[in-house]
Amino acid sequence: MKEISEPTEMKRELGLLDATLIVAGSMIGSGIFIVAADITRNVGSSGWLIAVWLITGLMTLIAAVSYGELSAMFPKAGGQYVYLKEAYNPLIGFLYGWSFFAVIQTGTIAAVGVAFSKFTAYLIPGVSEDLVLLNIGSLTISPAQVLAIGTIILLTYINTKGVKGGKMIQTTFTLTKLVSLFGLIIFGFIMLKPDVWDANWTNAWTMQKLNVDGSVESYTMAAALGAVAAAMVGSIFSSDAWNNITFIAGEVKNPQRNIGLSLFLGTLIVTVVYVLANLVYVAVLPLNEIATADKDRVAVAASGVIFGNSGTIIIALMIMISTFGCNNGLILAGARVYHTMANDGLFFRKTATLNKHAVPEFGLWIQCIMASILCLSGKYGQLLDMISFVVVIFYVLTIIGIYILRYKMPDAERPYKAIGYPFLPALYIIMGIAFCTLLIIYKQEFVWVGLGIMLSGVPIYYLWRATQKAEV
């Protein structure tokens, strides 16, 4: 009987619509429904709440149209890891891949999983993060954490069965949450409360800190900059993962065209939705209610005003759909990076193999294990703080890489070129460096954790290289 060999190449089964929905679906998870509370506590006014989302949206769009050039030059699996390796050297590429595995992708998967549990608990209180299921020494495990891990395991299993199953979930869930979000926005503006709107836009540009107890603190100029950076942690997290489509370039049809176009369309759609959703929040909820929403569930509070008691149940279900679909996109894309690294001899060798469904099954499962560990390690806000700093550092390095590659590979084929080059990419670099600097100054605790995880990759890289040489 003839033995069936394992496939060696991924199947190109994703079109432009699929790619755009992966971009949008990976971005829209939990953040838009939660982080407005923390942003409002930091900036204390409607004008600055919307400004934070606009600044983040501008940064995301600039990065997305800049990445289009890189995705067209290197239309293969691995995305940002490949771009950094080609622009700099294998060490920088590995540091990204290591950070991606240790905190960026897995931490995002964990945070979205925890958010899924947070909104499930609104409907089923027995899975609340406030309950204790198990104590193991100093580690306390809640039902919410167990539920988050359960969803991650389920989605990982589905994605080991081939890209078609993940694609079907992504398409269905992303379209559902986009329609639901537009419904919330439309009905939100119909139910606009003029007295609330007018009050929220009085002194709209006076920045101040709103405390949970209702007290207000004024800022100095320096502290105001720190407050904007702290506020942007949430909005950047909510707008992240737009680059996930580049990781699965090996499964996209006509990647030179479709990846760059899907990056632009997906990020534009999400940016518009995010700004409109926050305008709805300030149209129906007083600022202090946004800042003090129960467990930061701002969307649930707004939905209660718009639709009544039944609306809070509808929005909780919608957010569960949103976070579930978001995690599917993250899980689908992430393992492709480890697969490419393994092919370069910089990750577990088994990750380089594809299963009979032409997907990197081993990479999917080790990603699942790491994300599950992070589910147990911290809460939603702590995961956000760790992720945002490291993410933006690598975005800045990658966009600087466009200039480096224009110099190193002047004659390389570039079917798509970065829009606004050299000015728009330079603007992103300036904004990204400013954001990271302000976080170092004003929000150090988890910044150093994220940076430490990233730099721990240096000795691991040389150890891995030494192991590879020894085997040869």
C-alpha positions in Angstrom: 0.0 0.0 0.0 1.4 3.4 -1.0 2.3 5.6 1.9 0.7 9.1 1.9 3.3 11.7 2.5 2.8 14.8 4.6 2.3 18.1 2.6 5.3 20.4 2.5 3.6 23.5 1.3 0.5 25.4 2.6 -2.6 25.7 0.5 -3.5 29.1 -1.0 -7.2 29.2 0.0 -7.8 32.7 1.2 -9.1 35.5 -1.1 -9.3 39.2 -0.6 -12.6 39.1 1.4 -11.2 36.4 3.6 -7.9 38.3 4.1 -9.8 41.6 4.9 -12.0 39.8 7.4 -9.0 38.2 9.1 -7.5 41.7 9.5 -10.7 43.2 10.9 -11.7 40.1 12.9 -8.3 39.8 14.5 -8.5 43.5 15.5 -12.0 43.6 16.9 -12.0 41.5 20.0 -12.6 42.8 23.5 -10.9 46.1 23.7 -13.5 48.3 22.0 -16.1 47.2 24.6 -13.9 47.6 27.7 -10.9 50.0 27.4 -12.9 53.2 27.1 -13.3 53.1 30.9 -9.6 53.1 31.5 -8.9 55.7 28.8 -11.6 58.0 30.3 -10.1 57.6 33.8 -6.7 58.7 32.4 -7.8 61.7 30.2 -11.1 62.7 31.9 -12.8 64.3 28.9 -14.7 63.4 25.8 -12.4 65.3 23.4 -9.4 63.5 24.6 -11.2 60.1 24.7 -11.9 60.5 21.0 -8.5 62.0 20.3 -6.8 58.9 21.7 -8.7 56.7 19.3 -8.0 59.0 16.4 -4.2 59.1 17.1 -4.2 55.3 17.5 -6.2 54.9 14.3 -3.8 57.2 12.4 -0.8 55.2 13.6 -2.4 51.9 12.7 -3.4 53.1 9.2 0.1 54.5 8.5 1.7 51.2 9.7 -0.7 49.1 7.6 -0.1 51.0 4.3 3.6 50.9 5.1 3.6 47.1 5.7 2.0 46.7 2.2 5.4 47.2 0.6 7.0 44.6 2.8 4.2 42.0 2.3 4.5 42.5 -1.5 8.3 42.0 -1.4 8.1 38.9 0.8 4.8 37.2 0.1 5.3 34.1 2.3 4.4 32.8 5.7 6.1 34.5 8.7 5.3 38.2 8.0 7.0 40.5 10.4 9.6 37.9 11.4 10.7 37.7 7.8 10.7 41.5 7.3 12.9 42.0 10.4 15.3 39.2 9.4 15.7 40.5 5.9 16.1 44.2 6.9 18.4 43.6 9.9 19.8 40.1 10.7 18.5 36.7 12.0 19.0 37.9 15.6 16.5 40.8 15.3 14.1 38.5 13.5 14.4 35.9 16.3 13.9 38.5 19.0 10.6 39.4 17.4 9.7 35.7 16.9 10.6 34.9 20.5 8.7 37.9 21.9 5.8 37.0 19.6 5.7 33.5 21.2 6.4 34.6 24.8 4.1 37.6 25.1 2.9 39.4 22.0 0.6 36.8 20.3 0.1 34.5 23.2 -0.5 37.4 25.6 -3.1 38.8 23.2 -4.8 35.4 22.9 -4.8 35.1 26.7 -6.2 38.7 27.2 -9.0 38.1 24.6 -9.8 34.7 26.3 -10.0 36.4 29.7 -12.3 39.1 28.2 -14.5 36.3 26.7 -14.9 35.0 30.2 -15.5 38.5 31.6 -18.6 38.9 29.5 -19.8 35.3 29.8 -19.8 35.9 33.6 -22.3 38.7 33.0 -24.7 36.0 31.8 -23.4 33.1 33.9 -22.1 34.5 37.2 -20.7 31.1 38.1 -17.7 31.7 35.8 -16.8 35.1 37.3 -13.2 36.1 37.7 -14.0 37.1 41.3 -14.7 33.5 42.3 -11.9 31.1 43.4 -12.0 27.6 41.9 -8.6 26.4 43.1 -5.6 27.6 45.2 -2.2 26.2 44.3 0.3 27.8 46.7 0.2 31.6 45.9 -1.6 31.0 42.6 -5.4 31.5 42.6 -7.3 30.1 39.7 -10.8 31.4 38.9 -13.5 29.8 36.8 -13.0 32.7 34.3 -9.4 31.6 33.7 -10.4 28.0 33.2 -13.1 29.0 30.7 -10.6 31.2 28.8 -8.2 28.3 28.6 -11.0 26.0 27.4 -11.9 28.3 24.5 -8.3 28.5 23.5 -7.9 24.7 23.4 -11.1 24.4 21.4 -10.1 26.9 18.8 -6.6 25.4 18.6 -8.1 22.0 17.9 -10.4 23.3 15.2 -7.4 25.0 13.5 -5.4 21.8 13.5 -8.0 20.4 11.1 -7.0 22.8 8.3 -7.4 26.4 7.2 -10.9 26.0 5.9 -12.5 25.5 9.3 -10.7 28.5 10.8 -11.6 30.5 7.7 -15.3 29.6 8.1 -15.3 30.6 11.8 -13.5 33.9 11.0 -15.8 34.9 8.1 -19.0 34.1 10.1 -18.0 35.6 13.4 -16.4 38.8 11.9 -19.4 39.6 9.7 -21.7 39.0 12.7 -19.8 41.3 15.0 -19.4 44.0 12.3 -23.2 44.0 11.7 -23.8 44.0 15.5 -21.4 46.9 16.0 -23.0 49.0 13.3 -26.4 48.2 14.8 -25.1 49.4 18.2 -23.8 52.6 16.6 -26.9 53.4 14.5 -29.3 52.8 17.4 -26.9 54.6 19.8 -27.1 57.8 17.7 -30.9 57.4 17.4 -31.1 57.2 21.2 -28.7 60.1 21.7 -29.4 62.0 24.9 -28.9 65.7 24.2 -28.3 66.6 27.9 -25.7 63.9 28.3 -24.0 64.8 25.0 -23.9 68.5 25.8 -22.5 67.9 29.3 -19.8 65.5 28.0 -18.7 68.1 25.4 -18.5 71.0 27.8 -14.8 71.5 28.6 -14.1 68.6 26.2 -10.4 69.4 26.0 -9.7 69.8 29.7 -7.5 66.9 30.6 -7.9 65.5 34.1 -7.7 62.2 36.0 -11.1 60.7 36.9 -10.8 58.4 39.9 -13.2 55.5 40.6 -14.4 57.2 43.7 -15.6 60.2 41.7 -12.8 62.6 42.6 -10.9 64.6 40.0 -7.1 65.4 39.8 -5.5 68.0 37.6 -2.4 67.3 35.5 0.8 69.2 34.9 1.9 69.3 31.2 4.4 66.5 31.7 1.8 64.3 33.5 -0.7 65.0 30.8 1.6 63.5 28.2 2.1 60.4 30.4 -1.7 60.2 30.8 -2.2 60.1 27.0 0.5 57.3 26.7 -1.2 55.3 29.5 -4.6 55.8 27.8 -3.2 54.6 24.5 -2.2 51.3 26.0 -5.8 50.2 25.7 -6.5 51.7 22.3 -3.3 50.3 20.8 -4.1 46.8 22.1 -7.6 47.1 20.7 -6.2 48.1 17.3 -3.4 45.5 17.3 -3.2 42.2 15.4 -4.0 44.0 12.1 -0.7 42.5 10.8 -1.8 38.9 11.4 -2.7 38.4 7.7 1.1 38.8 6.9 1.8 35.7 9.0 -0.3 33.5 6.7 0.8 35.0 3.4 1.6 31.5 2.3 -2.2 30.7 2.3 -3.4 33.9 0.5 -4.2 33.9 -3.2 -2.3 36.6 -5.1 -0.5 37.8 -2.0 1.4 40.7 -3.7 -2.0 42.4 -4.3 -4.4 41.0 -1.7 -2.3 41.4 1.5 -1.6 45.1 1.1 -5.1 45.8 0.0 -6.6 43.8 2.9 -4.4 45.6 5.4 -5.7 49.0 4.2 -9.4 48.0 4.0 -9.4 46.1 7.3 -7.7 48.8 9.4 -9.8 51.5 7.8 -13.1 49.7 8.6 -12.0 49.0 12.2 -10.7 52.6 12.8 -14.1 54.1 11.6 -16.1 51.6 13.8 -13.9 52.3 16.9 -14.3 56.1 16.7 -18.1 55.8 16.0 -18.5 53.4 18.9 -16.8 55.7 21.4 -18.9 58.6 20.1 -22.0 56.5 21.0 -20.6 55.9 24.5 -20.4 59.7 25.1 -23.8 60.2 23.5 -25.6 58.0 26.0 -23.4 57.8 29.1 -22.1 60.6 31.4 -18.3 60.6 31.5 -18.2 59.4 35.2 -20.4 56.4 34.2 -18.0 55.5 31.4 -15.1 55.7 33.8 -16.8 53.7 36.6 -18.6 51.1 34.5 -18.9 47.8 36.4 -15.7 45.7 35.6 -15.1 48.3 32.8 -17.9 46.8 30.7 -18.7 50.2 29.0 -20.6 48.6 26.1 -22.9 46.7 28.4 -23.7 50.0 30.3 -24.3 51.8 27.0 -26.5 49.0 25.6 -28.6 49.1 28.7 -29.4 52.8 28.0 -30.0 52.2 24.3 -32.0 48.9 24.4 -33.1 48.5 28.0 -32.5 45.4 30.1 -32.7 43.0 27.2 -30.0 45.1 25.5 -27.4 44.2 28.1 -27.9 40.5 27.4 -27.7 41.1 23.6 -24.4 43.1 23.9 -22.9 40.5 26.2 -23.7 37.8 23.7 -22.3 40.0 20.9 -19.0 40.5 22.7 -18.7 36.8 23.4 -19.0 36.2 19.6 -16.5 39.0 19.0 -13.9 37.7 21.3 -14.3 34.1 20.2 -13.9 35.1 16.6 -11.0 37.4 17.4 -9.1 34.6 19.1 -9.8 32.3 16.2 -7.9 34.7 13.9 -5.0 35.1 16.3 -4.6 31.4 16.8 -4.9 30.7 13.1 -2.2 33.2 12.2 0.3 32.8 15.1 1.6 29.3 14.5 2.7 30.3 11.0 5.5 32.4 12.4 6.9 29.6 14.5 6.7 27.4 11.4 8.9 29.8 9.4 11.3 30.2 12.3 11.7 26.5 12.6 12.5 26.3 8.9 15.3 28.7 9.6 16.5 26.5 12.4 15.4 29.0 15.1 12.5 27.1 16.7 11.5 23.6 17.7 12.3 21.4 14.7 8.9 19.7 14.8 7.2 23.1 14.3 8.6 23.1 10.7 6.4 20.1 9.7 2.9 20.3 8.5 0.2 17.8 9.3 -2.0 16.1 6.8 -4.3 19.2 6.6 -1.2 21.3 5.6 -1.1 23.3 8.9 1.6 23.5 11.5 -0.1 21.5 14.2 2.8 21.4 16.7 3.1 25.1 16.5 -0.6 25.5 17.2 -0.4 23.4 20.3 2.7 25.0 21.8 1.1 28.4 21.2 -2.0 27.1 23.0 0.1 26.0 26.0 1.9 29.3 26.3 -1.3 31.3 26.0 -3.0 29.1 28.7 -0.1 29.8 31.1 -0.5 33.5 30.5 -4.2 33.2 31.2 -3.2 32.1 34.7 -0.4 34.7 35.2 -2.3 37.9 35.3 -5.5 40.0 34.6 -6.6 41.7 31.5 -5.1 45.1 32.3 -1.7 43.6 33.2 -1.5 41.6 30.0 -2.3 44.8 28.0 0.5 46.8 29.7 3.1 44.0 28.9 2.0 43.6 25.3 1.6 47.2 24.1 5.2 48.4 24.7 6.9 45.4 23.0 4.4 45.5 20.1 5.1 49.1 19.2 8.9 48.7 19.5 8.8 46.0 16.9 6.4 48.0 14.7 8.9 50.9 14.8 11.8 48.6 13.9 9.9 47.1 11.1 8.9 50.4 9.5 12.5 51.6 9.8 13.3 48.4 7.9 11.5 49.8 4.9 14.2 52.5 4.6 17.0 49.9 5.2 15.6 47.6 2.5 15.3 50.4 0.0 19.0 50.9 0.5 20.0 47.2 0.7 17.8 46.0 -2.1 17.2 48.9 -4.4 16.4 46.7 -7.4 14.1 44.3 -5.6 10.6 43.9 -7.1 8.1 46.1 -5.2 4.6 45.5 -6.7 3.3 47.8 -4.0 5.1 50.8 -2.4 4.5 52.4 1.0 2.0 55.2 0.6 3.5 58.6 1.6 7.1 57.3 1.7 9.3 58.7 3.2 7.1 61.0 5.3 4.3 58.9 6.6 6.5 56.0 7.7 8.7 58.6 9.5 5.7 60.0 11.2 4.8 56.6 12.6 8.4 56.1 13.8 8.3 59.4 15.7 4.9 58.7 17.2 5.9 55.1 18.2 9.1 56.2 19.8 7.3 59.0 21.7 4.7 56.4 23.0 7.3 53.9 24.2 9.4 56.7 25.9 6.4 58.0 27.8 5.5 54.5 28.9 9.0 54.0 30.2 8.7 57.2 32.2 5.1 56.9 33.4 4.1 53.2 33.4 7.2 51.3 34.2 6.1 48.2 36.1 5.0 46.0 33.2 7.1 47.8 30.6 10.2 46.3 32.1 8.6 42.8 32.3 7.8 43.0 28.5 11.3 44.3 27.7 12.9 41.7 29.9 11.1 38.9 28.1 12.2 40.4 24.7 15.9 40.6 25.8 15.9 37.2 27.2 15.7 36.0 23.6 19.4 37.1 23.1 21.0 34.2 25.0 18.3 31.8 23.8 19.2 32.8 20.2 22.9 32.0 20.6 22.0 28.8 22.5 19.7 27.7 19.7 22.4 28.5 17.1 25.0 26.5 19.0 22.6 23.6 19.3 22.0 23.7 15.5 25.7 23.7 14.7 26.4 20.8 17.1 23.7 18.7 15.4 25.3 19.4 12.0 
